Amino acid sequence: RLRRALGDDARQPRYIETLPKRGYRLCIPISGSSQPAAAQPLPPDAAPVGKPRTRFRRGPVGLALVGLVLLGLVVTYWLTWAPASEDAQERQTVAVEPFTYPSGNEGLEGYATLLRNELTYHLARVAQPRMDLVQRVEDADFLARGSMAEVADGVRLFVQVIDTDSGIVMWSKGLELPSQPTEELIATRPEHLATLIFQVTGYIREASSGTESTDAVREWVAGLVETSEMWQGLGGDWDASLNHLKRANELDPNFVMPPLFLANLYVNRLGGRLRYEDAVGPAYEYTRRVLELNEHFAWLAGWVALHDLDYEAAAANFDYARRIGWGVSGVEFSVGLLLLVQGQLDDSIARFNTALEMGALENQAMAYTLIAWAHLASGRFAAAEKASETAVVETSGTGAYAHLLALTIQAYSQCYGGELDGARETLQVAWAAYGEDFPQAFAGPFALLGDTETAREILSSSEERWASGEGFRMSSYFWGYFHVGDLDQAFVWLIRAIEDREVGFLAALRRSPILDPIRDDPRFLAAMDRLAEIEAVGTPIVSVAYP
């Protein structure tokens, strides 16, 4: 915005020079007083710089869980891949208005102020590197507006995100809240809302520049928000997300964002709710369309190839993405995952650390989590537990799936490392948080802690849900049966997990010392032979032409 105001040209700058991956600097000398300017007081309505003080304290982060691997990685991955062009580096700005409430209601006044302050704090925290929080509406690209009203069973909060240039409401959300703020609410809702608002505003102008159809943009935004809400445990609906994105694709077939998101959803199997054979066709179809519209989305072809276990095609696409400067830290992250899947664990950890050091890695929480997973898969349980502590903190508030994975790694690290008392505490907390949605994930820890009866009951009931079409990750059943000692069933689920191309499972399958007792079993050797056959087939994905 400053460069436009000065009439400067990014390619031949007179005033502001771009320093790639570092920032900006003035091209002209600065003169003036050598004395520092006196600090100016903030206006009364200024957004707080630090976390607002409240009378609530957050409870301790719950410890551990079980073996869900890489669930939810692809859905948030799109944020990493902004082009490294000058236009793409321009930051969006957002302002948060004070929440409105019925006049004279002092109870709602305090409630509204508390929620707005918490939202502002979390929005400032998650906004980097794509967005700045500003105070004045006239300086903002987008406006977050909230209103509160009393309803029969509590309070209703209605939030809107408005494009200030057009006045169009790009997204709105209604939430039913308790009549009084609670510790749990303050610890979760504002953070979730901040993430949603960031996802709506952080790229929308850049992304929507590829279409003149406002209806297509709004359908796309509705689809991405539905998806994000599913990952964050705020509700949402996979079918609604697909329908919104497909309508956006129909409204403007040349708008690249809808097929990009559709491809990502199918690559990730709708959070594990689709099996490979049901997801692979649409994943290829939408990826081909994306590449037809913009070959610079080579990273997407890389992700499809990786999830189809074609490592050569994945590496070639990631390398092409790096050479054209497309999300450099994101490419490093992707190569780290590719190495992890292939069992090159130390090299993968080095890549993840490099991606974090580069900065601008918006899915850094998953990078920390995968570092912990690599340590766990290599049998370094103390290192895995230490790394998982960081991962648990980093994933807190990022969504149920990401946090579940971090807790899973911490749980298994405790069990394998002999810290059984800590593992029991972890399991108790984790079961309360995730047991209803992911019961099969808990069979392994229950068995490791000696409660094989509960583990078997969980596996039996979970298999009924799986048979009815709720496609939970099959590797969870393998770990459950392996740890209860039922190797016949464990090998059945091992083959199923391999046939379903569960990429996150493969690092442990190749390297984990926990599996050493069965590595000479003919059934294990047959499973590894089948994996090698699948890896040798390759993917039919249409990739870019590599210069």
NORGI-V976869 format. One line per field, one symbol per residue. ss: DSSP state (~ for helix, > for strand, _ for the rest). phi: phi as a letter, one per 30 degrees, with the letter a starting at -180 (. if undefined). psi: psi as a letter, one per 40 degrees, with the letter a starting at -180 (. if undefined). A space follows every 50 residues. Layout:
ss = ???
phi = ???
psi = ???
This chain:
ss = _~~~~~_________>>>>___>>>>________________________ ______________________~~~~~~~~__>__~~~~__>>>>>___> _____~~~~~~~~~~~~~~~~~~~~~____>>>>__~~~__>>>>>>>>> >__>>>>>>>>>>_____>>>>>>>>>_____~~~~~~~~~~~~~~~~~~ ~__~~~~~_____~~~~~~~~~~~~~~~~~~~_____~~~~~~~~~~~~~ ~____~~~~~~~~~~~~_~~~~___~~~~~~~~~~~~~~~~~~____~~~ ~~~~~~~___~~~~~~~~~~~~~__>_~~~~~~~~~~~~~~___~~~~~~ ~~~~~~~~_____~~~~~~~~~~~~~~___~~~~~~~~~~~~~~~____~ ~~~~~~~~~~~~~~~~___~~~~~~~~~~~~~~~____~~~~~~~~~~__ _~~~~~~~~~~~~~~~~______~~~~~~~~~~~__~~~~~~~~~~~~~_ __~~~~~~~~~_~~~~~~___~~~~~~~~~~~~~~~~__________
phi = .dddddidcddbdccbcdceibkbbdccdcbkdddddddcdddecddddc dddbdcbddddddeabddcidjdddcdeddccddddddddddbbccdedc aedicddddddddddddddddddddcddccaccbccedccdbbcbbbbbd beclbccccbccdddcidddabbcbccddbdcdddddbdddddddddddd cebdddddddbccdddddddeddddedddddcicjiaddddedddddddd dbdcdddeddddddddedhhiiccceddcdddddeddedddddadddeed dddddddcicdddddddddddddciciedddedddededdddiddddddd ddddddddihcdcdedddddddddddddicddddddddddddddddidke dddedddedddddddddidddddddedddddddbdddbdddcdeeeddcj cdddedddddddddddddjdddeddddeddddddicdedededddddddd hdddddddddbdddcedcdcdedddddddddddddddicdddcdddd
psi = dddddefihddghddhhhhhedbiiieiihiaiehiiihhiiideiiida hihieiiiiihiaiaafhhehedddeddddghifiddeehiiiiihihii ihiegddddddddddddddddddddedieeiihidhdeeidihhhiiiih idebihhhhihhhddeehhdiihhhhiidihiddddeddddddddddddd ddeddddeeeiehddddddddddddddddddefebihddddddddddddd dgeehddddddddddddefffeeiiddedddddddddddddddheefddd ddddddeefgdddddddddddddefggddddddddddddddeegdddddd ddddddddafhefddddddddddddddeegddddddddddddddeheeid ddddddddddddddddeegddddddddddddddedddfddeeddddddee gddddddddddddddddeeggihdddddddddeeegddddddddddddde fgdedddddddhededeedehddddddddddddddediiehhiihh.
